[in-house]
Amino acid sequence: MEIQGLEIQRLNHTAFQFRGSKTVYTDPYQIPEGLATADLILITHEHFDHMSRADVDKITSEQTTIVAIPSCEEALRGVTAQAVHYVRPGDRLTVEGIAIEAYPAYN
């Protein structure tokens, strides 16, 4: 699907790829090999089907920025990335020109 020049592809479960001038992924889980390297990865929470280190590693490089919640810190320790930001509900930041605001989620 494409909306105003932004290509959106559902990869699996809650994993999505957004491609425009940047490549962004959400909650990589059971994603295929060979995908484009991420500029930005957003991880909503630590459950295995949202925070899969093996899948994060498939799309991460030294130029990737990851945004996750603090409970993902241990799983992301040592990840190859330019930066990892841990956010809490209400936090706002801009990464790669993309505005991000963290909202609370309850499971």
C-alpha positions as a Python dict, from the first residue, in 0.01 Angstrom:
ca = {
    (1, 'M'): (0, 0, 0),
    (2, 'E'): (126, 348, -78),
    (3, 'I'): (0, 672, 73),
    (4, 'Q'): (143, 1006, -41),
    (5, 'G'): (475, 851, -140),
    (6, 'L'): (504, 637, 174),
    (7, 'E'): (507, 263, 106),
    (8, 'I'): (355, 61, 393),
    (9, 'Q'): (399, -314, 412),
    (10, 'R'): (274, -548, 683),
    (11, 'L'): (547, -804, 741),
    (12, 'N'): (402, -1022, 1015),
    (13, 'H'): (191, -993, 1330),
    (14, 'T'): (263, -632, 1439),
    (15, 'A'): (572, -586, 1222),
    (16, 'F'): (543, -317, 958),
    (17, 'Q'): (789, -159, 718),
    (18, 'F'): (744, 205, 616),
    (19, 'R'): (955, 323, 322),
    (20, 'G'): (981, 677, 199),
    (21, 'S'): (1291, 890, 231),
    (22, 'K'): (1370, 672, 537),
    (23, 'T'): (1306, 306, 618),
    (24, 'V'): (1122, 251, 946),
    (25, 'Y'): (1015, -75, 1110),
    (26, 'T'): (779, -141, 1400),
    (27, 'D'): (799, -441, 1632),
    (28, 'P'): (1013, -670, 1413),
    (29, 'Y'): (907, -1031, 1474),
    (30, 'Q'): (949, -1327, 1238),
    (31, 'I'): (1042, -1097, 952),
    (32, 'P'): (1196, -1235, 634),
    (33, 'E'): (1567, -1217, 553),
    (34, 'G'): (1692, -966, 297),
    (35, 'L'): (1488, -662, 397),
    (36, 'A'): (1629, -311, 364),
    (37, 'T'): (1838, -189, 655),
    (38, 'A'): (1643, 27, 899),
    (39, 'D'): (1704, 394, 956),
    (40, 'L'): (1470, 369, 1254),
    (41, 'I'): (1318, 80, 1452),
    (42, 'L'): (1029, 141, 1693),
    (43, 'I'): (967, -126, 1958),
    (44, 'T'): (646, -88, 2156),
    (45, 'H'): (716, -333, 2439),
    (46, 'E'): (923, -630, 2552),
    (47, 'H'): (694, -924, 2467),
    (48, 'F'): (871, -1179, 2246),
    (49, 'D'): (637, -1112, 1954),
    (50, 'H'): (724, -741, 1953),
    (51, 'M'): (1088, -738, 2069),
    (52, 'S'): (1273, -1014, 1887),
    (53, 'R'): (1647, -953, 1909),
    (54, 'A'): (1714, -1196, 1624),
    (55, 'D'): (1480, -998, 1400),
    (56, 'V'): (1616, -661, 1514),
    (57, 'D'): (1963, -784, 1417),
    (58, 'K'): (1840, -867, 1063),
    (59, 'I'): (1763, -502, 985),
    (60, 'T'): (2009, -307, 1203),
    (61, 'S'): (2336, -140, 1104),
    (62, 'E'): (2570, 120, 1251),
    (63, 'Q'): (2340, 386, 1102),
    (64, 'T'): (2018, 256, 1263),
    (65, 'T'): (1847, 429, 1554),
    (66, 'I'): (1622, 225, 1784),
    (67, 'V'): (1346, 366, 2004),
    (68, 'A'): (1205, 133, 2269),
    (69, 'I'): (1080, 130, 2625),
    (70, 'P'): (1316, 76, 2921),
    (71, 'S'): (1206, -286, 2972),
    (72, 'C'): (1373, -368, 2637),
    (73, 'E'): (1713, -247, 2752),
    (74, 'E'): (1854, -585, 2852),
    (75, 'A'): (1745, -752, 2527),
    (76, 'L'): (1900, -470, 2322),
    (77, 'R'): (2230, -459, 2511),
    (78, 'G'): (2518, -474, 2262),
    (79, 'V'): (2301, -420, 1954),
    (80, 'T'): (2479, -273, 1653),
    (81, 'A'): (2313, 66, 1618),
    (82, 'Q'): (2398, 433, 1594),
    (83, 'A'): (2181, 504, 1899),
    (84, 'V'): (1920, 345, 2122),
    (85, 'H'): (1669, 572, 2297),
    (86, 'Y'): (1447, 448, 2580),
    (87, 'V'): (1121, 637, 2616),
    (88, 'R'): (833, 650, 2861),
    (89, 'P'): (474, 759, 2798),
    (90, 'G'): (467, 1130, 2724),
    (91, 'D'): (826, 1147, 2597),
    (92, 'R'): (880, 1316, 2262),
    (93, 'L'): (1183, 1309, 2038),
    (94, 'T'): (1277, 1354, 1675),
    (95, 'V'): (1490, 1091, 1502),
    (96, 'E'): (1600, 1115, 1140),
    (97, 'G'): (1353, 1402, 1097),
    (98, 'I'): (1066, 1185, 1225),
    (99, 'A'): (869, 1312, 1526),
    (100, 'I'): (796, 1039, 1782),
    (101, 'E'): (568, 1056, 2085),
    (102, 'A'): (540, 767, 2330),
    (103, 'Y'): (193, 667, 2448),
    (104, 'P'): (100, 424, 2726),
    (105, 'A'): (-5, 76, 2620),
    (106, 'Y'): (-170, -184, 2836),
    (107, 'N'): (-178, -558, 2773),
}
